[in-house]
C-alpha cells in the first residue's frame, strides 16, 4: 500500500514540475498515465541505480559537502524520463540540463512535502 501511495505522490510532484518548469514537456496521449510511468521509473532508478552512483561518487560528494548530490538527483531525473519514454512510450521529455536540475529539485521538495502530509493523515 505504501508503494502505491509513494508512486502517486511522486506522480503528482512530477506533474507539478512539468507544468511549472519550462523545458519539461509531456509525451503521450494520457497525462495521468505518463506521470505515473515517470513516477514508477523514478522509484526504480532511485532504489537501484542511485545508491550505486552515490557510493561511487562519495569522494566528490564529500569534497563538495554534499552539493554533488544535486547533480546525481538531476541525472536520476533525466534517466527516469528517458526510461519512461523508452519503455512505456509515455512520460516526459527534458529539453536541457538546467530544466532537469530545477525539475529534480522541485520534485524532491514537493514529494517530501506530500510525504509528510500523507503521514499526518
C-alpha positions in Angstrom: 0.0 0.0 0.0 2.9 2.4 0.8 4.4 1.8 -2.6 1.2 2.9 -4.3 0.9 6.0 -2.2 4.6 6.9 -2.8 4.1 6.4 -6.6 1.0 8.6 -6.7 2.7 11.3 -4.6 5.7 11.2 -6.9 3.4 11.4 -9.9 1.8 14.5 -8.5 5.2 16.1 -7.9 6.3 15.3 -11.5 3.0 16.8 -12.8 3.6 20.0 -10.9 7.2 20.2 -12.1 6.1 19.6 -15.7 3.6 22.4 -15.5 5.9 24.9 -13.7 9.3 24.3 -15.3 9.8 25.4 -18.9 11.7 22.8 -20.9 9.9 19.7 -19.4 7.3 18.5 -21.9 4.7 15.8 -21.7 4.8 12.9 -24.2 1.9 10.6 -24.7 -1.8 10.8 -25.1 -2.9 10.5 -21.5 -1.2 12.8 -19.0 -2.2 10.7 -15.9 -0.5 7.5 -17.1 2.5 9.5 -18.3 3.1 10.9 -14.9 2.6 7.5 -13.3 5.1 5.9 -15.7 7.6 8.6 -14.8 7.0 8.1 -11.1 7.5 4.3 -11.5 10.7 4.8 -13.4 11.9 7.4 -10.8 11.2 4.9 -8.0 13.1 2.2 -9.8 16.0 4.4 -10.6 16.2 5.8 -7.1 16.1 2.4 -5.5 18.5 0.5 -7.7 20.8 2.9 -9.6 21.1 5.9 -7.3 22.7 4.0 -4.3 25.4 2.7 -6.6 26.1 6.1 -8.2 26.1 7.7 -4.7 28.6 5.2 -3.4 30.9 5.6 -6.3 30.8 9.4 -6.1 31.2 9.5 -2.4 34.7 11.2 -2.5 33.4 14.1 -4.7 30.3 14.4 -2.6 32.4 14.7 0.5 34.7 17.3 -1.1 31.7 19.4 -2.2 30.0 19.0 1.2 27.0 17.1 -0.4 26.2 19.6 -3.2 27.1 16.9 -5.7 24.0 15.0 -4.7 22.0 17.6 -6.6 23.9 16.6 -9.7 23.1 13.0 -9.0 19.4 13.7 -8.5 19.4 15.6 -11.8 20.9 12.6 -13.5 18.4 10.2 -12.0 15.6 12.5 -13.1 16.9 12.5 -16.7 17.4 8.8 -16.6 13.8 8.2 -15.3 12.3 10.4 -18.0 14.3 8.6 -20.7 13.3 5.2 -19.4 9.6 6.1 -19.2 9.5 7.3 -22.8 11.7 4.4 -24.0 9.9 1.6 -22.2 6.3 2.8 -21.9 6.2 5.3 -24.8 4.7 7.9 -22.5 6.3 10.2 -20.0 8.2 13.5 -20.0 11.0 14.9 -22.2 13.5 17.2 -20.7 15.0 19.8 -23.1 18.0 20.9 -21.1 20.1 20.1 -18.1 19.0 23.3 -16.4 15.4 22.3 -16.8 16.3 18.9 -15.4 18.1 20.5 -12.4 15.2 22.7 -11.5 12.7 19.9 -12.1 14.6 17.5 -9.9 14.8 19.9 -7.1 11.1 20.7 -7.4 10.1 17.0 -7.5 12.2 16.4 -4.4 10.7 19.2 -2.4 7.1 18.5 -3.4 7.5 14.7 -2.8 8.9 15.4 0.6 6.1 17.8 1.5 3.4 15.5 0.2 5.0 12.6 2.0 5.0 14.4 5.3 1.3 15.5 4.7 0.3 11.9 3.9 1.9 10.5 7.1 -0.1 13.0 9.2 -3.4 11.8 7.8 
